[in-house]
Amino acid sequence: MSHGQVWRTHRQYAATAARLTAGLWRKEADRRRALRAERKPLVRDARRALATARAIDPEGVTSLRHRAERELRTAKRRVPDPMWLFAAKTAAALTAAGYLGLPHVPARVWAWSAVAVVAAVTALSVWIAVRERDTTGLKPTAEERALLGRLQPQHWKDHAEQRGLAGTLTGKPKLTEAGIVCAVRLDGTWTPAKLRAAEDHVRALLGARTGLRVQIKAGKRGGWAELILRTRSAADGDDLTWTPERRSLGVDTVTGEQVTVPLGERLLIAGRSGAGKSVASRPLLFDASEGESNALVIIDLKRVEGRLWDHRARVASTPREVVDVVDELEAEMLERLSILPKGQDTWTPTPDRPRITVVVDEGAEVMTAADKVPYETETGDGKTRTVNRSALPGLESIARMGRAACIDLWWMTQKPSINDGIPKQIAPQIGVSVCLAVRTPAEARVVLGEDAQAKGWNADELPVPGVALIRDGKRKPDPVKIRYMDKAVVIALPDRIPWSRTAARTTQTTAPAPALTLVKGTATAAAPATDSAVARVLKAIETAGEPVRQKDLATITGLSKGAVSKSVKTLTTGGMVTRTTDGHLTTTRPGTTAA
């Protein structure tokens, strides 16, 4: 190797070493700069605390002033020197040590010292590289730096007693994609619920802004709580616009995962006015109306959202239309259950008889406007009279029995309280709850369960609009940002033939029961006013296709045995139903088992 090659090689090595040294210097300088920015506010806090203590105890006779002075000294020690000052101090110390100790060091010690220095430098380089890689993409904001500093165990310990939080101590806070997470040790009589009730004291200690969402829940082991400050969201930066390629309901703000709700569930969608229920339901309604084996029925007395979907769903927007479509759905359900093969638990959807998703929007309006709908009917002597019919019994029956027939009820309301916005017979049948922002914790408990507040399902704290909690028995109480599906996108969706029971279809059974379409003034004409149980029993007998036993009617209709007995007595007395010689029941009107 020539002298020129040796020189170039040494020059390359020197340049590489210089770049590495400069890189390490910059990284360490940045780290120290960040720590100084994070910890200097703590020094200011400690100085203010000392000034307060001196004002209270100018003579220094109590421990308050001495403790404040000690805390100030501790806060100052925790603020690192700037890089230039640290380097100057290090160089001065090494120079002094070398001047005094070098003449007395043997050659062998020199050799091993060089090896040790090289190993230490290598280890330091690897540690810095790993440390930098672990924190990539999670640079704290100014607000987060301040909060992380105040969550440090020493700062918390020094100020907890003044804020009424003595007996609690934080662990090491961690910055995540969903915000700051910190474990809190609970001593004495402290519990997660008690700490949650002291949220105002926690906010005051941290100096958190009023709009910052704070969550306090039970920790992973006894005696600990978990404090979460939602300074950021895992959904930040994601495009939440709905497209056929992005068909999920939304994005989990903690994990960043796509959240979906499968078909076949009985669903409750609740939230106060303006929370975004209609927008949140659009991705779900698209799934329910997509595919040859899916059909969508929308009951919308507000006549707003349903109009967007009337080109691909059947929409009922008047009280009479609601009663009629519920009659058809109930008859379809009873017929499917009557011809369901023995040993098969659920109906198999086909293009001819698809899965039907029934969406009620708004539930409170349906409970009021579709409860007593007047119908003109003919009596047995040829006279006409007005009877009131209700859609609620049919909807309750669908909620109880529709799952086996693949007829699923989705209930939407902005009044999530029992008997105001959710019928008490439907509420227990709900399998999945999608809860947007509600007004009170009581409403959150109705939607998400009685244990909602204790387990962190605090829907009354959600922002408005477009953020929901989804409880399906599997998910944690992590907020979900809902995808936005524009009205123009809904209107531009391809047309589909709306479901109707009277539409031509092929029934894939060896002994099909004839279809039944209820005609105004016929099937329910003989039913006494407001007695919907009689109408349901009559429909069950007509759809059976053959004489049916009275005890089987209780199972088919979901009514009690007493209600079935009274209804049968009314029908037999009125001549609409007769008993066969073996005690079975059959209808007396010809042609009622044909559409």
C-alpha positions as CSV (number, residue, x, y, z in Angstrom):
1,M,0.0,0.0,0.0
2,S,1.5,3.4,-1.0
3,H,1.7,6.4,1.2
4,G,-1.1,8.1,-0.7
5,Q,-3.4,5.1,-0.1
6,V,-2.6,5.1,3.6
7,W,-3.2,8.8,3.8
8,R,-6.6,8.5,2.1
9,T,-7.6,5.6,4.3
10,H,-6.7,7.5,7.4
11,R,-8.5,10.5,6.1
12,Q,-11.7,8.5,5.5
13,Y,-11.5,7.0,9.0
14,A,-11.1,10.4,10.4
15,A,-14.0,11.8,8.5
16,T,-16.2,8.9,9.5
17,A,-15.2,9.4,13.2
18,A,-15.9,13.1,12.9
19,R,-19.4,12.5,11.5
20,L,-20.2,10.0,14.2
21,T,-18.9,12.3,16.9
22,A,-20.9,15.2,15.5
23,G,-24.0,13.1,15.3
24,L,-23.6,11.9,18.9
25,W,-23.0,15.5,19.9
26,R,-26.2,16.7,18.2
27,K,-28.3,13.9,19.6
28,E,-27.0,14.5,23.2
29,A,-27.4,18.2,22.8
30,D,-31.0,17.8,21.6
31,R,-31.8,15.4,24.5
32,R,-30.4,17.8,27.0
33,R,-32.3,20.7,25.4
34,A,-35.5,18.8,25.6
35,L,-34.9,17.8,29.2
36,R,-34.1,21.4,30.2
37,A,-37.3,22.6,28.5
38,E,-39.3,19.9,30.3
39,R,-37.8,20.4,33.8
40,K,-37.3,24.2,34.0
41,P,-41.0,24.7,34.6
42,L,-40.7,22.4,37.6
43,V,-38.0,24.7,39.0
44,R,-40.3,27.7,38.5
45,D,-43.1,25.7,40.3
46,A,-40.7,24.9,43.2
47,R,-39.6,28.6,43.5
48,R,-43.2,29.7,43.6
49,A,-43.9,27.0,46.3
50,L,-40.9,28.3,48.3
51,A,-42.1,31.9,48.0
52,T,-45.5,30.8,49.3
53,A,-43.9,28.8,52.2
54,R,-41.7,31.8,53.1
55,A,-44.8,34.0,53.2
56,I,-46.6,31.5,55.5
57,D,-43.5,30.8,57.7
58,P,-41.1,33.8,57.5
59,E,-39.2,32.6,60.6
60,G,-38.7,29.0,59.3
61,V,-40.0,27.4,62.5
62,T,-42.1,24.7,60.6
63,S,-41.1,22.0,58.2
64,L,-43.1,23.7,55.3
65,R,-40.3,26.1,54.4
66,H,-37.5,23.6,54.8
67,R,-39.4,21.1,52.6
68,A,-39.9,23.7,49.9
69,E,-36.2,24.6,49.9
70,R,-35.3,20.9,49.6
71,E,-37.7,20.5,46.7
72,L,-36.2,23.5,45.0
73,R,-32.7,22.1,45.3
74,T,-33.9,18.7,44.0
75,A,-35.6,20.4,41.0
76,K,-32.4,22.3,40.2
77,R,-30.3,19.2,40.3
78,R,-32.6,17.4,37.9
79,V,-32.1,20.1,35.2
80,P,-29.1,19.0,33.1
81,D,-26.3,21.4,31.9
82,P,-26.3,22.5,28.3
83,M,-24.0,20.4,26.1
84,W,-21.3,23.1,25.9
85,L,-21.1,23.5,29.6
86,F,-21.1,19.7,30.2
87,A,-18.2,19.3,27.7
88,A,-16.3,22.1,29.3
89,K,-16.6,20.6,32.8
90,T,-15.6,17.1,31.5
91,A,-12.5,18.5,29.7
92,A,-11.5,20.4,32.8
93,A,-11.9,17.3,35.0
94,L,-9.9,15.1,32.5
95,T,-7.1,17.6,32.3
96,A,-6.7,17.9,36.0
97,A,-6.8,14.1,36.4
98,G,-4.3,13.6,33.6
99,Y,-1.9,16.2,35.0
100,L,-1.9,14.6,38.4
101,G,-2.1,10.9,37.5
102,L,-0.5,10.2,34.2
103,P,3.1,10.0,35.4
104,H,2.3,7.2,37.8
105,V,0.3,4.9,35.3
106,P,2.1,1.8,34.0
107,A,2.1,0.9,30.3
108,R,-0.1,-2.3,30.8
109,V,-2.8,-0.1,32.5
110,W,-2.6,2.2,29.5
111,A,-3.4,-0.7,27.1
112,W,-6.3,-2.1,29.1
113,S,-7.7,1.4,29.6
114,A,-7.7,1.9,25.8
115,V,-9.6,-1.3,25.3
116,A,-12.1,-0.3,28.0
117,V,-12.7,3.1,26.4
118,V,-13.3,1.6,23.0
119,A,-15.8,-0.9,24.5
120,A,-17.6,1.9,26.4
121,V,-17.8,4.1,23.3
122,T,-19.2,1.2,21.3
123,A,-21.8,0.4,23.9
124,L,-22.8,4.0,24.2
125,S,-23.3,4.3,20.4
126,V,-25.5,1.1,20.4
127,W,-27.6,2.4,23.3
128,I,-28.1,5.8,21.7
129,A,-29.1,4.1,18.4
130,V,-31.6,1.8,20.0
131,R,-33.0,4.6,22.2
132,E,-33.5,6.8,19.1
133,R,-35.2,4.0,17.2
134,D,-37.6,3.3,20.0
135,T,-38.8,6.9,20.1
136,T,-39.1,7.5,16.4
137,G,-42.3,9.2,15.5
138,L,-43.4,10.0,19.1
139,K,-41.9,13.4,19.6
140,P,-43.7,15.1,22.5
141,T,-45.4,18.4,22.0
142,A,-44.8,21.3,24.4
143,E,-48.0,20.4,26.2
144,E,-46.9,16.8,26.5
145,R,-43.5,17.7,27.7
146,A,-45.0,19.7,30.5
147,L,-47.4,16.9,31.5
148,L,-44.7,14.3,31.4
149,G,-42.6,16.4,33.7
150,R,-45.4,16.8,36.2
151,L,-46.2,13.1,36.1
152,Q,-42.6,12.2,37.2
153,P,-42.8,10.4,40.6
154,Q,-40.7,13.0,42.4
155,H,-42.8,15.9,41.2
156,W,-46.0,14.1,42.0
157,K,-44.7,13.1,45.5
158,D,-43.7,16.7,46.2
159,H,-47.1,18.2,45.3
160,A,-49.7,15.4,45.9
161,E,-50.3,16.4,49.5
162,Q,-51.0,20.0,48.7
163,R,-53.6,18.8,46.1
164,G,-55.4,16.4,48.4
165,L,-53.8,13.3,46.7
166,A,-51.5,12.2,49.5
167,G,-51.2,8.4,49.4
168,T,-50.9,8.2,45.6
169,L,-47.7,8.0,43.6
170,T,-47.2,7.8,39.9
171,G,-45.0,5.4,38.0
172,K,-43.0,6.3,34.9
173,P,-45.2,8.0,32.4
174,K,-45.2,6.7,28.8
175,L,-46.0,8.6,25.6
176,T,-48.1,6.4,23.2
177,E,-49.9,7.0,20.0
178,A,-53.1,7.5,22.0
179,G,-51.7,10.0,24.5
180,I,-49.9,9.7,27.8
181,V,-50.3,6.6,30.0
182,C,-49.2,6.4,33.6
183,A,-49.7,3.9,36.4
184,V,-50.7,5.4,39.8
185,R,-50.0,3.5,43.0
186,L,-52.9,3.7,45.5
187,D,-52.0,3.5,49.2
188,G,-54.3,3.5,52.2
189,T,-58.0,3.9,51.4
190,W,-57.5,5.0,47.8
191,T,-59.3,3.1,45.1
192,P,-59.6,3.7,41.3
193,A,-63.2,4.9,41.9
194,K,-62.1,7.4,44.6
195,L,-59.2,8.6,42.3
196,R,-61.7,9.0,39.5
197,A,-63.9,11.2,41.8
198,A,-60.8,13.3,42.5
199,E,-60.2,14.1,38.8
200,D,-60.4,17.8,39.5
201,H,-57.5,17.5,41.9
202,V,-55.5,15.5,39.4
203,R,-56.1,18.1,36.7
204,A,-55.0,20.9,39.1
205,L,-51.8,19.0,40.0
206,L,-50.9,18.5,36.3
207,G,-52.0,21.9,35.1
208,A,-54.1,20.2,32.4
209,R,-56.3,22.3,30.2
210,T,-60.0,22.0,30.6
211,G,-60.7,20.4,27.2
212,L,-58.1,17.6,27.7
213,R,-59.8,14.2,28.1
214,V,-58.6,12.4,31.3
215,Q,-59.4,8.7,31.9
216,I,-58.9,7.0,35.2
217,K,-59.5,3.3,35.4
218,A,-58.4,0.2,37.4
219,G,-54.9,-0.9,36.8
220,K,-53.6,-4.3,35.8
221,R,-53.2,-5.4,39.4
222,G,-54.7,-4.5,42.8
223,G,-53.7,-1.3,44.4
224,W,-53.0,0.4,41.1
225,A,-54.9,2.7,38.8
226,E,-54.2,3.8,35.2
227,L,-54.2,7.4,34.3
228,I,-54.6,8.3,30.6
229,L,-54.3,11.7,29.1
230,R,-55.8,11.8,25.6
231,T,-53.3,14.3,24.2
232,R,-53.4,12.6,20.8
233,S,-55.2,9.9,18.9
234,A,-54.0,6.8,17.0
235,A,-56.5,7.9,14.3
236,D,-54.8,11.2,13.8
237,G,-53.6,11.6,10.2
238,D,-56.0,8.9,8.9
239,D,-58.4,9.8,6.1
240,L,-61.8,9.0,7.7
241,T,-63.7,9.5,4.5
242,W,-65.7,6.4,3.7
243,T,-65.0,4.8,0.3
244,P,-65.7,1.2,-1.0
245,E,-62.1,0.5,-0.3
246,R,-62.4,1.8,3.3
247,R,-65.6,0.2,4.4
248,S,-65.0,-0.1,8.2
249,L,-67.2,1.7,10.7
250,G,-64.3,3.7,12.1
251,V,-60.8,3.7,13.5
252,D,-59.9,2.8,17.1
253,T,-58.2,5.9,18.6
254,V,-56.0,3.9,20.9
255,T,-54.8,1.0,18.7
256,G,-55.4,2.4,15.3
257,E,-57.3,-0.7,14.2
258,Q,-60.2,-0.7,11.8
259,V,-63.5,-1.3,13.6
260,T,-66.4,-3.2,12.0
261,V,-69.7,-4.5,13.2
262,P,-70.8,-7.7,11.5
263,L,-74.3,-8.3,10.2
264,G,-76.6,-10.6,12.2
265,E,-76.5,-8.6,15.4
266,R,-79.3,-6.8,17.2
267,L,-78.0,-3.3,17.4
268,L,-78.6,-0.2,19.4
269,I,-77.3,3.2,18.1
270,A,-77.8,6.0,20.6
271,G,-76.6,9.5,21.1
272,R,-77.8,13.0,21.8
273,S,-79.0,15.3,19.0
274,G,-76.1,16.3,16.9
275,A,-73.8,13.5,18.0
276,G,-73.8,12.0,14.5
277,K,-76.1,8.9,14.7
278,S,-77.2,9.2,11.1
279,V,-73.7,9.6,9.8
280,A,-72.4,6.8,12.0
281,S,-75.2,4.4,10.7
282,R,-74.4,5.0,7.0
283,P,-71.5,2.6,6.7
284,L,-73.6,0.0,8.5
285,L,-76.6,0.5,6.3
286,F,-74.4,0.1,3.2
287,D,-73.3,-3.3,4.5
288,A,-76.9,-4.3,5.3
289,S,-78.0,-3.4,1.7
290,E,-75.1,-4.8,-0.2
291,G,-75.2,-8.3,-1.7
292,E,-77.9,-10.5,-3.2
293,S,-78.6,-12.2,0.2
294,N,-79.1,-8.9,2.2
295,A,-82.1,-6.6,2.3
296,L,-82.7,-3.4,4.1
297,V,-85.9,-2.0,5.6
298,I,-85.8,1.5,7.1
299,I,-88.5,2.9,9.4
300,D,-88.0,6.7,9.4
301,L,-90.8,8.9,10.6
302,K,-88.5,11.9,10.4
303,R,-88.4,11.4,6.6
304,V,-84.8,12.6,6.3
305,E,-82.3,9.8,6.3
306,G,-84.6,7.2,4.8
307,R,-85.0,9.3,1.6
308,L,-81.3,8.9,0.9
309,W,-81.7,5.1,0.8
310,D,-85.1,4.7,-0.9
311,H,-83.4,3.6,-4.1
312,R,-81.9,0.5,-2.4
313,A,-84.1,-0.1,0.7
314,R,-87.7,-0.3,1.6
315,V,-88.6,2.9,3.5
316,A,-91.6,3.4,5.7
317,S,-92.1,7.1,6.6
318,T,-95.7,7.3,7.8
319,P,-97.4,5.6,10.8
320,R,-99.6,3.5,8.5
321,E,-96.7,2.4,6.4
322,V,-94.8,1.5,9.6
323,V,-97.6,-0.8,10.8
324,D,-98.0,-2.4,7.4
325,V,-94.3,-3.2,6.9
326,V,-94.0,-4.5,10.5
327,D,-97.0,-6.8,9.8
328,E,-95.2,-8.1,6.7
329,L,-91.9,-8.6,8.6
330,E,-93.6,-10.4,11.4
331,A,-95.5,-12.7,9.0
332,E,-92.3,-13.4,7.1
333,M,-90.5,-14.2,10.4
334,L,-93.2,-16.6,11.6
335,E,-93.3,-18.3,8.2
336,R,-89.6,-18.8,8.2
337,L,-89.6,-20.3,11.7
338,S,-92.5,-22.6,10.8
339,I,-90.6,-24.1,7.8
340,L,-87.1,-24.0,9.4
341,P,-85.7,-27.6,9.0
342,K,-85.5,-29.6,12.2
343,G,-82.1,-29.3,13.8
344,Q,-81.2,-26.1,12.1
345,D,-80.8,-23.1,14.4
346,T,-81.0,-20.2,12.0
347,W,-82.4,-19.4,8.6
348,T,-80.0,-19.6,5.6
349,P,-80.3,-16.3,3.6
350,T,-80.8,-16.7,-0.1
351,P,-81.5,-14.1,-2.9
352,D,-85.2,-15.1,-2.8
353,R,-85.5,-14.8,1.0
354,P,-82.5,-12.7,2.2
355,R,-81.3,-11.5,5.6
356,I,-83.4,-8.5,6.4
357,T,-82.1,-5.7,8.6
358,V,-84.8,-3.5,10.1
359,V,-83.6,-0.1,11.0
360,V,-85.8,2.1,13.3
361,D,-84.9,5.8,13.2
362,E,-86.0,7.5,15.4
363,G,-87.2,5.0,18.1
364,A,-88.9,7.5,20.3
365,E,-91.0,8.9,17.4
366,V,-92.0,5.3,16.4
367,M,-93.1,4.6,20.0
368,T,-95.3,7.7,20.0
369,A,-96.6,8.0,16.4
370,A,-96.9,4.3,15.5
371,D,-98.5,3.1,18.7
372,K,-102.1,3.9,18.0
373,V,-102.8,4.0,14.2
374,P,-106.5,4.1,13.2
375,Y,-107.7,1.6,10.7
376,E,-111.2,1.2,9.2
377,T,-112.4,-2.4,9.4
378,E,-115.5,-4.4,8.7
379,T,-117.3,-6.3,11.4
380,G,-119.1,-9.5,10.8
381,D,-122.5,-7.8,10.2
382,G,-121.1,-5.7,7.4
383,K,-120.6,-2.5,9.4
384,T,-117.3,-0.6,9.6
385,R,-115.6,0.6,12.7
386,T,-112.2,2.2,13.6
387,V,-109.6,0.2,15.4
388,N,-106.2,1.2,16.6
389,R,-103.2,-0.8,15.6
390,S,-99.7,-0.6,16.9
391,A,-96.3,-1.4,15.4
392,L,-94.6,-1.9,18.7
393,P,-95.7,-5.5,19.5
394,G,-94.5,-6.6,16.1
395,L,-91.1,-4.9,16.6
396,E,-90.8,-6.5,20.0
397,S,-91.5,-9.9,18.6
398,I,-88.9,-9.3,15.9
399,A,-86.4,-8.3,18.6
400,R,-87.1,-11.5,20.5
401,M,-87.5,-14.1,17.7
402,G,-86.1,-12.5,14.6
403,R,-82.5,-13.6,14.9
404,A,-83.3,-17.3,14.1
405,A,-85.2,-16.1,11.0
406,C,-82.3,-13.8,9.9
407,I,-84.4,-10.7,10.5
408,D,-82.4,-8.3,12.7
409,L,-83.6,-5.2,14.4
410,W,-81.4,-2.1,14.7
411,W,-82.8,0.6,17.0
412,M,-81.6,4.2,16.8
413,T,-82.6,6.9,19.3
414,Q,-81.5,10.2,20.8
415,K,-83.5,9.5,24.0
416,P,-81.7,6.5,25.4
417,S,-83.9,5.8,28.4
418,I,-86.2,2.9,29.0
419,N,-89.8,3.5,27.8
420,D,-88.9,6.9,26.4
421,G,-86.6,6.0,23.6
422,I,-86.1,2.2,24.0
423,P,-89.0,-0.2,24.7
424,K,-88.4,-2.3,27.8
425,Q,-89.1,-5.5,25.8
426,I,-86.4,-4.6,23.2
427,A,-83.6,-3.3,25.5
428,P,-82.7,-6.7,26.9
429,Q,-82.4,-8.2,23.4
430,I,-79.7,-5.8,22.2
431,G,-76.4,-7.6,21.4
432,V,-74.2,-4.7,20.3
433,S,-74.4,-1.1,21.5
434,V,-72.9,1.9,19.5
435,C,-73.0,4.9,21.8
436,L,-72.1,8.4,20.7
437,A,-72.1,11.3,23.1
438,V,-75.0,11.3,25.5
439,R,-76.1,13.9,28.0
440,T,-75.8,12.1,31.4
441,P,-74.1,9.0,33.0
442,A,-77.6,7.5,33.5
443,E,-78.2,7.5,29.7
444,A,-74.7,5.9,29.2
445,R,-75.6,3.1,31.6
446,V,-78.9,2.4,29.8
447,V,-77.0,2.0,26.5
448,L,-73.7,0.4,27.6
449,G,-74.8,-1.4,30.8
450,E,-75.1,-0.7,34.5
451,D,-71.4,-1.2,35.0
452,A,-70.5,1.3,32.3
453,Q,-69.1,4.0,34.5
454,A,-67.2,1.6,36.8
455,K,-65.4,0.0,33.7
456,G,-64.6,3.2,31.9
457,W,-67.5,3.4,29.3
458,N,-68.1,7.1,29.9
459,A,-70.1,8.1,26.9
460,D,-71.2,11.3,28.5
461,E,-67.6,12.5,28.2
462,L,-67.2,11.9,24.4
463,P,-66.7,14.8,22.1
464,V,-69.3,15.8,19.5
465,P,-69.6,14.7,16.8
466,G,-68.3,11.5,15.2
467,V,-66.8,9.6,18.2
468,A,-68.4,6.5,19.7
469,L,-68.0,3.7,22.1
470,I,-68.8,0.2,20.8
471,R,-69.6,-2.5,23.4
472,D,-70.0,-5.9,21.9
473,G,-68.5,-8.1,24.7
474,K,-65.0,-8.1,23.1
475,R,-63.9,-4.5,22.8
476,K,-62.3,-2.3,25.5
477,P,-63.8,1.1,26.2
478,D,-61.6,2.8,23.6
479,P,-63.2,5.6,21.6
480,V,-63.7,5.0,17.9
481,K,-63.6,7.8,15.3
482,I,-66.5,7.2,12.8
483,R,-65.9,7.3,9.1
484,Y,-67.8,10.0,7.2
485,M,-70.1,8.9,4.4
486,D,-71.4,11.9,2.5
487,K,-75.0,12.1,1.4
488,A,-74.0,12.4,-2.2
489,V,-72.1,9.1,-1.9
490,V,-75.3,7.4,-0.5
491,I,-77.4,8.8,-3.3
492,A,-74.9,7.6,-6.0
493,L,-75.0,4.0,-4.8
494,P,-76.4,1.5,-7.3
495,D,-80.1,0.9,-7.2
496,R,-81.6,-2.3,-5.7
497,I,-85.1,-3.7,-5.7
498,P,-86.5,-3.1,-2.2
499,W,-87.6,-6.1,-0.2
500,S,-91.4,-6.8,-0.2
501,R,-93.2,-9.9,1.0
502,T,-95.5,-9.8,-2.0
503,A,-92.5,-9.9,-4.5
504,A,-92.1,-13.2,-6.4
505,R,-89.7,-15.6,-4.8
506,T,-88.8,-19.2,-4.8
507,T,-89.0,-21.1,-1.5
508,Q,-86.5,-23.8,-1.2
509,T,-88.5,-26.3,1.0
510,T,-90.2,-29.6,0.2
511,A,-93.4,-28.6,2.0
512,P,-93.6,-24.8,1.9
513,A,-96.1,-22.9,3.9
514,P,-98.2,-20.6,1.8
515,A,-97.3,-16.9,2.0
516,L,-99.5,-14.5,3.9
517,T,-100.1,-10.8,3.2
518,L,-102.2,-9.1,5.7
519,V,-104.9,-7.0,4.0
520,K,-106.4,-4.1,5.8
521,G,-109.7,-4.9,7.2
522,T,-109.4,-8.7,6.9
523,A,-106.9,-10.5,9.1
524,T,-107.1,-8.1,12.0
525,A,-110.7,-6.9,11.4
526,A,-112.1,-9.3,13.9
527,A,-109.5,-8.4,16.5
528,P,-110.8,-6.2,19.3
529,A,-109.6,-2.6,19.4
530,T,-106.0,-2.3,20.8
531,D,-105.7,-6.0,21.3
532,S,-102.7,-6.8,19.1
533,A,-102.2,-10.2,20.7
534,V,-105.3,-11.5,18.9
535,A,-103.9,-10.3,15.6
536,R,-100.6,-12.1,16.2
537,V,-102.3,-15.3,17.2
538,L,-104.5,-15.2,14.1
539,K,-101.5,-14.6,11.9
540,A,-99.6,-17.5,13.5
541,I,-102.5,-19.8,12.8
542,E,-102.9,-18.6,9.2
543,T,-99.2,-19.0,8.4
544,A,-98.9,-22.4,9.9
545,G,-100.4,-24.0,6.7
546,E,-102.0,-26.7,8.8
547,P,-104.0,-27.0,12.1
548,V,-101.8,-26.0,15.0
549,R,-101.9,-26.9,18.7
550,Q,-102.7,-24.1,21.1
551,K,-99.7,-24.8,23.3
552,D,-97.4,-24.3,20.2
553,L,-98.8,-20.8,19.7
554,A,-97.1,-19.5,22.8
555,T,-93.7,-20.5,21.3
556,I,-94.5,-19.2,17.8
557,T,-95.9,-15.8,18.9
558,G,-93.7,-15.2,22.0
559,L,-96.8,-14.4,24.1
560,S,-97.7,-15.8,27.5
561,K,-100.0,-18.9,27.7
562,G,-102.6,-16.7,29.3
563,A,-102.5,-14.2,26.5
564,V,-102.7,-17.0,23.9
565,S,-105.7,-18.5,25.7
566,K,-107.6,-15.2,25.8
567,S,-106.8,-14.5,22.1
568,V,-108.0,-18.0,21.1
569,K,-111.2,-17.6,23.0
570,T,-111.8,-14.2,21.3
571,L,-111.2,-15.7,17.8
572,T,-113.3,-18.8,18.3
573,T,-116.2,-16.8,19.7
574,G,-116.0,-14.4,16.7
575,G,-116.0,-17.3,14.3
576,M,-112.5,-16.6,12.8
577,V,-111.0,-19.8,14.2
578,T,-112.4,-23.2,14.9
579,R,-111.1,-26.3,16.6
580,T,-110.7,-29.6,14.8
581,T,-111.8,-32.9,16.4
582,D,-108.3,-33.5,17.8
583,G,-108.2,-30.0,19.4
584,H,-106.0,-28.3,16.8
585,L,-106.8,-24.8,15.7
586,T,-107.5,-23.7,12.1
587,T,-108.9,-20.6,10.4
588,T,-112.4,-20.6,9.0
589,R,-112.0,-17.9,6.3
590,P,-111.3,-19.3,2.9
591,G,-108.3,-17.9,1.0
592,T,-106.6,-16.4,4.0
593,T,-103.5,-18.6,3.5
594,A,-102.9,-17.2,0.1
595,A,-101.2,-13.9,-0.7
